[in-house]
Amino acid sequence: MRTLVLNAGYEPLAVVSFKRALVLVLNEKATVLAGIDNEVVRSASQEFEMPSVILLSRYVRIPNARRVPVSRRGVLRRDSQRCGYCAGPANTIDHIMPKSRGGKDTWENLVACCLECNNSKGNRTPAEIGWNLKVLPKMPTGTVWSVRGSDRPLPQWSEFLALQKQAA
């Protein structure tokens, strides 16, 4: 079971196990906002509602929280597993400005690519061979990217994730 953790300002912070969430609640560092219907956790002397969403009592500042780290899996996911050059199925990534020519590993310089286009492009830029990108490569944004585990939300989370979308 997973629990959505909200910062004191109601923005989604993380997804943790229900055990971790219960520890935060028992130590009075968080309160339960939503539980899972008819699910309880029992100790020797008490019974607790299974937490689905908890709210931290103090605000936690996360440095660089809005920066999503670059990864191969992330680039493929951002581009929906589609080649940035031909829109076919992609299974590799390509540096728009080749690494050997100073290209960096950034969201803006990486694109999902099929093996055929990757081999054809080689050590050239798309402009040098007359290709156009079908996507605009940029850093992804949103709760799904900044909160690990929120890509598979539970129904109880919907109103709290909707608050985040309204604020953005």
C-alpha angles and dihedrals in degrees: 000000000000130000128203112227117209123198117236088267090058095250115137110259108171147331114244137172117274088246092059090046092051091051090053091050094046091050088051092242092119143019129221113249098173134012137195110263115258093354118124138171116218129205126184092275108013144047123216133192112247103252119232098168126020131184121216114232093218128045114252116207113213115199113225090001093151095052111095112207116239116246137160091243090049094052091049090047093047091052093044092242089293126132112252091217107041102011090234124132110300128210102162137046128236134206107232089206101037117245090234088061096049101279115153133217096255133134089247094053100043128077135172110257141183118237093248095054091042091054093043093050094049115159096346136097120246090248091056092059097035098252126144125209115242090205136045104235112221139141111283118241137196140073093290090062100039100041114058112225097020092106088085102043124189117233091248090062097058098092092047094048089046089057088057092051091050091051093050 
